[in-house]
């Protein structure tokens, strides 16, 4: 079993664990729990493209009736995360090359603006914390610990996103778009060259933040996401 397959298996275990914990909270409607669980499963890549998603099987897996599963599947289809079949039912879909590029471009715009906002309010304490994430990622790179690199890179972006949490609608847009992109971006970070390029990009972001220049921050972040897009497209659609 390769690294990617191991990660998918771990993601499945973690998702089920989270669902069990959520199920203990009666304040959250069942339909919302089911929707979030299935959405997370789609975005993590647990459902391979072309896999048929049936209400009966998913309801049995989650431990709920078929009604909330049906509602969740229709909602995911309306969001373009899965596709409905003419013969009833749904399948996990693979986005086209143009759709994937579009998602990265949208993420670049959102995160560029987010860093512009963050540059105006970021504290020295937060900057030091971000430096720590980069140093941890660099240490993991030296030890060729790919999963650790991914973890620290994720923490880096999480910390940046927290700086715009006071704008809940915008924060939700960024979080969702990042999830859409990470299902394609995650695999590219399993290559050391791609991981190093990402860490170098984070160093540039730190430079821009310390200069406290909003225009520069937005440009550097956009360039960082575009580099991520290039790595992902090269991995997903290699030239013959």
C-alpha positions as CSV (number, residue, x, y, z in Angstrom):
1,X,0.0,0.0,0.0
2,X,1.6,3.3,-1.1
3,X,1.6,6.6,0.9
4,X,-1.5,8.0,-0.9
5,X,-3.6,4.9,-0.2
6,X,-2.5,4.8,3.4
7,X,-3.6,8.5,3.8
8,X,-7.0,7.7,2.2
9,X,-7.5,4.9,4.7
10,X,-6.5,7.1,7.6
11,X,-8.8,9.9,6.4
12,X,-11.7,7.4,6.3
13,X,-11.0,6.3,9.9
14,X,-10.7,9.9,11.1
15,X,-13.9,10.9,9.3
16,X,-15.9,8.1,10.9
17,X,-14.4,9.0,14.3
18,X,-15.5,12.6,13.8
19,X,-19.0,11.5,12.8
20,X,-19.4,9.4,15.9
21,X,-18.4,12.3,18.1
22,X,-20.7,14.7,16.2
23,X,-23.6,12.2,16.5
24,X,-23.3,12.5,20.3
25,X,-24.3,16.2,20.0
26,X,-28.1,16.3,19.8
27,X,-28.1,20.0,18.8
28,X,-26.8,19.2,15.3
29,X,-29.5,18.0,12.9
30,X,-28.8,14.5,11.5
31,X,-29.1,15.9,7.9
32,X,-26.2,18.3,8.6
33,X,-24.1,15.6,10.1
34,X,-24.6,13.4,7.1
35,X,-24.0,16.2,4.7
36,X,-20.7,17.2,6.3
37,X,-19.5,13.6,6.5
38,X,-20.2,12.9,2.9
39,X,-18.7,16.2,1.8
40,X,-15.6,15.5,3.7
41,X,-15.4,12.0,2.2
42,X,-15.7,13.5,-1.3
43,X,-13.1,16.2,-0.8
44,X,-10.6,13.9,0.9
45,X,-10.7,11.6,-2.2
46,X,-12.1,8.6,-0.3
47,X,-14.6,8.1,-3.1
48,X,-12.7,7.3,-6.3
49,X,-13.9,8.9,-9.5
50,X,-16.6,6.8,-11.0
51,X,-17.6,5.1,-7.8
52,X,-21.4,4.7,-7.5
53,X,-22.8,6.3,-4.4
54,X,-26.0,4.5,-3.3
55,X,-28.3,5.7,-0.5
56,X,-28.7,2.2,0.9
57,X,-25.0,1.5,1.3
58,X,-24.1,5.0,2.7
59,X,-27.0,4.9,5.1
60,X,-25.8,1.6,6.4
61,X,-22.3,2.8,6.7
62,X,-23.2,6.0,8.6
63,X,-25.9,4.4,10.6
64,X,-28.9,6.6,9.6
65,X,-32.0,6.4,7.5
66,X,-31.9,6.9,3.8
67,X,-33.7,10.2,3.8
68,X,-30.8,12.4,5.1
69,X,-28.4,10.6,2.9
70,X,-30.7,11.3,-0.1
71,X,-30.9,15.0,0.8
72,X,-27.1,15.2,1.3
73,X,-26.4,13.6,-2.1
74,X,-28.7,16.0,-3.9
75,X,-27.1,18.9,-2.2
76,X,-23.6,17.7,-3.1
77,X,-24.7,17.2,-6.7
78,X,-26.1,20.8,-6.8
79,X,-22.6,22.0,-5.6
80,X,-20.9,20.0,-8.4
81,X,-19.1,17.7,-6.0
82,X,-20.8,14.6,-7.4
83,X,-22.9,13.9,-10.5
84,X,-26.3,12.4,-10.8
85,X,-27.0,9.5,-13.1
86,X,-29.8,9.3,-15.7
87,X,-30.5,5.9,-14.3
88,X,-30.9,7.2,-10.8
89,X,-28.2,7.4,-8.2
90,X,-25.0,9.4,-8.1
91,X,-21.3,8.9,-8.8
92,X,-18.1,10.5,-7.5
93,X,-17.0,12.7,-10.4
94,X,-13.5,13.8,-11.5
95,X,-13.2,17.5,-12.4
96,X,-12.0,18.4,-15.8
97,X,-8.6,20.2,-16.4
98,X,-10.4,23.5,-16.9
99,X,-12.5,23.1,-13.8
100,X,-9.4,22.3,-11.7
101,X,-7.5,25.3,-13.0
102,X,-10.6,27.5,-12.3
103,X,-10.7,26.3,-8.7
104,X,-7.0,27.2,-8.2
105,X,-7.6,30.6,-9.8
106,X,-10.5,31.3,-7.5
107,X,-8.5,30.2,-4.5
108,X,-5.6,32.6,-5.6
109,X,-8.0,35.5,-5.6
110,X,-9.6,34.7,-2.3
111,X,-6.3,34.0,-0.5
112,X,-4.6,37.0,-2.0
113,X,-7.3,39.3,-0.6
114,X,-7.2,37.4,2.7
115,X,-3.4,38.0,3.1
116,X,-4.0,41.7,2.2
117,X,-6.4,41.9,5.1
118,X,-4.2,39.9,7.4
119,X,-1.2,42.1,6.8
120,X,-3.0,45.0,8.4
121,X,-3.7,43.2,11.7
122,X,-1.1,40.5,12.1
123,X,0.8,40.5,15.4
124,X,4.5,39.7,16.1
125,X,3.3,36.7,18.1
126,X,1.5,35.3,15.1
127,X,4.5,36.0,12.9
128,X,6.7,34.0,15.2
129,X,4.2,31.1,15.2
130,X,4.2,31.1,11.4
131,X,8.0,31.0,11.4
132,X,7.8,28.0,13.7
133,X,5.5,26.1,11.3
134,X,8.0,26.8,8.4
135,X,10.9,25.7,10.5
136,X,9.1,22.5,11.4
137,X,8.3,21.8,7.8
138,X,11.9,22.4,6.8
139,X,13.1,20.0,9.5
140,X,10.6,17.4,8.2
141,X,11.9,18.0,4.6
142,X,15.5,17.3,5.7
143,X,14.2,14.0,7.2
144,X,12.0,13.3,4.1
145,X,8.9,13.0,6.3
146,X,6.3,13.9,3.7
147,X,3.3,13.6,6.0
148,X,4.9,15.9,8.5
149,X,5.6,18.5,5.8
150,X,1.9,18.4,4.8
151,X,0.8,18.8,8.4
152,X,3.0,21.9,9.1
153,X,2.1,23.5,5.7
154,X,-1.6,23.0,6.6
155,X,-1.1,24.6,10.0
156,X,0.6,27.6,8.3
157,X,-2.4,28.3,6.1
158,X,-4.9,27.5,8.9
159,X,-3.2,30.3,11.0
160,X,-3.5,32.7,8.1
161,X,-7.1,31.9,7.6
162,X,-7.8,32.4,11.4
163,X,-6.8,36.1,10.9
164,X,-9.9,36.7,8.8
165,X,-12.3,34.6,10.9
166,X,-13.9,37.8,12.0
167,X,-15.4,37.9,8.5
168,X,-17.4,34.6,8.7
169,X,-18.8,34.6,5.2
170,X,-15.5,35.3,3.6
171,X,-13.7,32.9,5.9
172,X,-16.2,30.1,4.9
173,X,-15.6,30.8,1.2
174,X,-11.8,30.4,1.7
175,X,-12.2,27.3,3.8
176,X,-14.5,25.6,1.3
177,X,-12.4,26.5,-1.8
178,X,-9.3,25.3,-0.1
179,X,-10.9,21.9,0.6
180,X,-11.9,21.6,-3.1
181,X,-8.3,22.3,-4.1
182,X,-6.6,20.2,-1.6
183,X,-8.0,17.0,-3.0
184,X,-5.8,17.6,-6.0
185,X,-3.0,19.5,-4.3
186,X,-2.4,16.9,-1.5
187,X,-0.9,14.3,-3.8
188,X,1.6,16.8,-5.3
189,X,3.0,17.5,-1.9
190,X,4.1,13.9,-1.6
191,X,7.0,14.8,-3.9
192,X,10.0,16.4,-2.2
193,X,10.5,19.0,-4.9
194,X,6.9,20.2,-4.7
195,X,7.2,20.3,-0.9
196,X,10.3,22.4,-1.0
197,X,8.7,24.8,-3.5
198,X,5.8,25.2,-1.1
199,X,8.1,25.9,1.9
200,X,10.0,28.5,-0.2
201,X,6.7,30.1,-1.0
202,X,5.8,30.4,2.6
203,X,9.1,32.2,3.3
204,X,8.2,34.8,0.6
205,X,4.8,35.2,2.3
206,X,6.5,35.9,5.6
207,X,8.8,38.5,4.0
208,X,5.8,40.3,2.6
209,X,3.9,40.2,5.9
210,X,6.9,41.7,7.8
211,X,7.2,44.5,5.2
212,X,3.5,45.2,6.0
213,X,2.8,46.1,2.3
214,X,-0.8,44.9,1.4
215,X,-0.2,45.1,-2.4
216,X,2.9,42.9,-2.1
217,X,1.2,40.5,0.2
218,X,-1.7,40.0,-2.2
219,X,0.7,39.5,-5.1
220,X,3.0,37.0,-3.3
221,X,0.0,34.9,-2.2
222,X,-1.5,34.8,-5.6
223,X,1.9,33.7,-7.0
224,X,2.2,31.1,-4.3
225,X,-1.2,29.6,-5.3
226,X,-0.4,29.7,-9.0
227,X,2.8,27.8,-8.3
228,X,0.7,25.2,-6.4
229,X,-1.6,25.1,-9.5
230,X,1.4,24.4,-11.8
231,X,2.6,21.6,-9.6
232,X,-0.9,20.0,-9.4
233,X,-1.5,20.3,-13.1
234,X,1.8,18.8,-14.0
235,X,1.1,15.9,-11.6
236,X,-2.5,15.3,-12.8
237,X,-1.9,15.9,-16.5
238,X,1.7,15.0,-17.3
239,X,2.9,15.8,-20.8
240,X,3.3,12.7,-22.9
